[in-house]
Amino acid sequence: MNDKNTHKLKNNCERSKCPITNTLDIIGDKWTLLVIRDMLVFGKSQYNEFLKSDEGISTNILADRLNKLEQSGIITKKSYQTKPTRYEYHLTNIGKNLKPLLIEMVKWGGKHVEGSYMLPEDEIDEVMRGKKNPKPK
C-alpha cells in the first residue's frame, strides 16, 4: 500500500524484483540490524554508544553501516558538537517501521536458536520500547 506520506528506498543492487532480496540488499548483513536494534531498544544515538554493544563491532564497520543506513534513508545524522564534529543518529519513520521485523526475529531466535533466550510474549514489546532490560535473569 502506497500513500503520500511514505516513500520507497532506492536499492542500488537491483538483482531481482523479489522484496526479500531487495530488503536483504539494504539491511541483510551481519551488523546493520544490530545497529538498528541498538537504536530501537537501547536508545543509542552516538557513535561511541554503538561501539559499547556486546557484539563488538569494529570502528570501520560501524562507520560504514551508519553511512549506508543514512544513504538509504533509514537513519538521519545531526551534528551535536564541533571541534571535533560529532553526530547523533536517529531512525527515520522508515527505520522505525523495521520494529515488527525485529520483534519477529526475537521470537524466532528465542524459539529456534540454541543459546538464545526467549522472553514471554507480553514482555517483548516492552523491551522493544526500551522499557525493560532484555537480558535474561
N, C-alpha and C positions, 0 to 999 in steps of 0.2 A: 504494500500500500504506500503510495507516494502522496505526501501533502506538501504544501508550500513552505512548511517550517522545517523540512529535512532536506538534506542533500546527500548525494552519493559520493563515496570516497573514490578517488582515482586509483585504479590498480594499474601500475606500470608494467606488470608482468604479462597480463593478458594471455595466459597459457590456454585457457578454455573459458567457456561460459558458465561453468559449474560454480555455484555460490560457495561451496565448501573450499574448492581450490582457491578461489579469489580471496576468501577470508583468510585462509592459511598463508597466502602470499603476503598479507599485511600483518597478521598477528601470530603466525604459526611457528615461531622459533622457540628456542629453549627459555628465553628471558623476557620477552615482551609482555606476556600475560602476568608474569610475576611483578613487573613494574606497575602494571595496571592494578593488580591486586593490592600492592602497597599503597597506591593512591586511594582506592576504594575502601579498603578495610582498615588500614593503619593511618590514613590521613597524611601520608608522606607527600611532600611537595618540593623538597630541596635535594640537590644532588647528593650531599653527604648523608642525608637520611636514607636514601636508596642504597648507598654503599654499606650501611649497617645491617641490611637484611641477612637472615641466617644463611641464605643460599650462596652468598659471597660473590656477587657479580663483580667483574673487573672494571676498572675505570674506563677503558677503551670501549668495552661492550656497552656499558651503561650510556656513555656519551652517544654512541651510535644508535642505540634503541630510542633514547629520548629524541634525537634528531629525526629518526624515521617516524616516530609517533607524532611529532609536531608536523612534519611534512604531509602526513596522511590525514591530518585533521582530527586525530583522536585526542591530542592534548594541545594546550597552548603554553607558551612560556612568557613570563613577565619579569623584568629586571626588578630586584628589590634592593640592590646595592651596587655602587660604583667603586672603582679602585680597590680591589678588582671587581669587575662586573660579575654579579651572581644572579641566578634566576630561580624563580619558583615555577613549578609545572602544575598545571591543573587540567583535569579531564574536561573535554567539551561534552555537549549533550550526546554526541555520537559515542564518545568514550564511556560515558555513564550508562549508555544502552548495552554495554557488554556485561553488566551486572548479572542478568539472568543466566548468561552463558557460564560465568564463573560459579554461580550457585550450583548449577547442574554438574560442573566439573568437581566441585567439592563433594557433592552427593555421590557421584560415580566413583571418584577416587577413594572415598571413605568406605564404600561398599566393596569395591573390587581390587584395590591395590594393597597388598600386604604391607604392613608397617604404617599405613595411613590411619589416622583416627577419624571417627565419624561422630559428629555432633548430633544430638537429637534434632529432628527436622525443625522444631519450633525455635531452636537457638541459632540456626544457620543465618536467618535474615538479620538477627541481632548482631552477629559477627560481621556480616556484610555491610551493616550500617556503622560499624565501629563502636557499637555499644557493649560489646562483650569480647574478652580476650579469647582468641581461637585456640590457644594452647591447651593440650589435654591436661587433665588434673593428675 
